[in-house]
Amino acid sequence: MLCPCDGWPLAGMVVLALLLGGCLDGASRTNPLDPRGEDFEGVGAVSGRVTGFYPPFAGLDGVEVRIEPGPVTATTRDGGAFGVDQLPEGEYILTASRAGYATVVDTCTVRVGETAQVELRLDGLPAVDRLEIQSVHISRWWPPPQELFRLEVTAEVGDPDGLSDIERVWIEVPAVGLVDTLVASAVPGRYLTILQESTLPVGVESLLGHDHLLFV
């Protein structure tokens, strides 16, 4: 009996198929994504960007991104970009931190042969650039009272996200129960309050030696 394909005997076709099958099984498998390959790497990657908290979401450089389990760390470059490869498949926790910003934590899933894309946004923290607290004594002839004492507090405050992100600035002296809010002045970032001794829970001199705490 002859096979209709080019007149080859059926037995010859079977032998040829077996020979080809043996050759294919012995072929080199070098694709790193082939689970049966000699160079198989069951890994993926993470690529991302760290930006500011508000539009236009400008990239932040110098941010440390910690990836766990591992741990593996990367630092953002210009434009806020970072990347880590050779990560085994699985779930990861990413922690981004930089001085002057609130730390942010996120998660991602890494799959073999794929790059997980992430975007992290850091919220800038307000900071006190300068604080001045002074007592003032005023002597006058008229009108009474002739001797006046008051407390003057001036603070210069900044925020990486802009001054509009600052909701309140206030001072506390816990030892005497003093709490007072500073008011924004005409100078951007400068806040102040003037406390007359008559409005204080104690005399101005009694405030000496106690902690004065400024909150933003």
CORQUI-V950262 format. One record per backbone hydrogen bond with DSSP energy under -0.5 kcal/mol. CO is the residue of the C=O (numbers start at 1). NH is the residue of the N-H. Records with the same first field share a line. If there is no record, write none. Layout:
# CORQUI-V950262
CO=NH  NH
This chain:
# CORQUI-V950262
1=10
3=7
4=6
5=8
8=3
9=13
10=14
11=15
12=16
13=17
14=18
15=19
16=20
17=21
18=22
19=23
20=24
21=25
22=26
24=27
28=30
29=38  39
30=32
31=34
32=41
33=35
34=37
37=40
41=43
42=89
43=113
44=87
45=116
46=84
47=118
48=82
49=120
50=60
51=122
54=57
58=52
59=61
63=65  76
64=66  97
65=74
66=68  95
67=71  72
68=93
72=67
74=65
76=62
77=80
80=50
81=77
82=48
84=46
86=88
87=44
90=110
92=108
93=68
94=106
95=66
96=104
97=64
98=101
100=125
104=96
106=94
108=92
110=90
111=114
114=45  116
116=47
118=49
120=51
122=53  124
123=102
127=129  158
130=156
132=154
134=152
136=138  150
138=148
146=140  148
148=138
149=197
150=136
151=195
152=134
153=193
154=132
155=157  191
156=129  130
158=127
159=162
162=165
163=166
165=167
169=182
170=215
171=180
172=213
173=176  177  178
174=177
178=173
180=171
183=192
186=188
187=190
189=157  191
190=185
191=155
192=183
193=153
194=196
195=151
196=199  200
197=200
203=206
204=207
205=208
207=210
211=213
213=172
215=170
